[in-house]
């Protein structure tokens, strides 16, 4: 009886781990479609899809990206001001980059895939831009051909 109970507990624990992992982005290679809205006098660019490498430094323990790390490639002093987990597969953040930028971001995980939306306001709202990332896991490690997410 003890053996059966141990087996059932292990099976239950394994199922919980698998369910948790099913709604989390993991480091690795992704096919990412990026869409950026117009900003200032620059026209919006058409969506582009590229194979991107998402390194472990970009993913938190819950399987969500750090939007401040992505924004810090273009702006300095980016920090997460606050964040909250909404259910098991959605996280929301407020990010500031010095006095230059404030952004609201959210990510929704669907299995190993995710959607990340960043709504940025520059110069106190004088200019606005949205960044959308639709990412599908390629189920492999990064290669030299995969560019970093930016």
N, C-alpha and C positions, 0 to 999 in steps of 0.2 A: 504494500500500500504506500509506504514511504517513497519507494522508487517511482511509482505512478504519479504521486503528487509532485515530486521533484521534476519529473518529465513534463507534466502539465505546466508547472510554473516556468520552466525553461522555454517551453513552446510559447507561452503567453508573453514572456519577456522578449523573446525574439520577434514575435509579431508586432509588439509595440515599437521596437527599434526599427523594424522595416517600415512600419506605417509612418513613423517620424521622419525617416530618411526619404520617404516617397514625396514629401512636400518641401524639399530643400535643394537649393542650388549647391553644387559641389565644385571645387576647383577643377579646371580642365578646359577642354576645347569646346567652343560653342559656335554655332552659326548665328550671327547677330545681325538683325535688320535695325539700322539706326535711322531715326527721323528727327530732324531738327527744324524748328519753325524759323521764320524770318526774325531778324534782330536788327534794330536800327534801320539803316538804309541797305542792309544786305538782304537779298532775297532768300527765301527758304530753299534749301537744297533738296533734291529728290532723295527718297529713301535709298540707302545703300546696304547691301548685305555682304558681310565679310566673315571669314573664320577668325575668331578672336580667342585669345588665351585669357582666362580668368584665373589668376594666381591665388594661392591660399591667403595672401595678405589682404585680398579684396573681399573675402567671405567670412562672415561672423559664425559663431558656433551654432546659430539657429538656421543657417543656410541662406542668409540674406547678404547682399552686397553692402559695402560701406560707400554711400553716395558721396561723402566728403572726400574720399580717396580719388574718386573719378573726377570730381570738380577741381580738386587740387592740381590736376594736370594742366589746368588752364588759369586758375586763380590761386592766390597765396592765402595762407592762414585759414584754410577751410576746416571747420569743426562742426560736429553734430551738436546742435543745441538741445534737442530732445528727440526721443524716439518712443514708439509704442508698437507692441505686437497686437494685431487685430485678428483674432482667430489663430489657426495654425499656419496659414499660408499667406498672410499679408502683414507687412510692416510699413509704418509711416515715420518720416523724419522731418525735422526742420534743420537746415544746414545754413551756416553763415560762413562767408569768406571775407574776413575783415569787415570793412565798411563798404566794400564794393558790391557784394552779392548776398541775397537771402534766397533760399530755395525751399520749397515743399517737395518732398519726394515720397513715392510709395512703390513698393515691389510686391507683386503677387506671384507666388510659386505654384506651378502646376507640374507635379512630379519633379523631374530634374530640370525642367524648363522654367523660364521666368519672364515677366514683363516688368521693366523698371521705367517709371515716369518721373521726370524732374521738371518742375515748374519754377523757373528762376526769374528773379527780379533784380536787375542791375541798377546801380546808382539810385537807390531808394524808390524803385519802380518806374523810373524814367524810360527804361527799356526792359522788355520781357522776352523770354525765350523758353520754349518747351523742348525737352529732349526725351525721346522715347526709344527704348531698347526692347526688342522682342528677341528672345534668345532660346534656341533649341540646342540641347546638349548633343554633342557629337559622340558621346560615350567613349571618349579616348583622352589620353593625356595631350598636353600642348606639344606642338612641334615648332620648329624654327619658322615655318610658314605662317603660323598664327600670330597676328599682331595683337598687342595689348588692347584692352578695352579703354576707350578714351571718350 
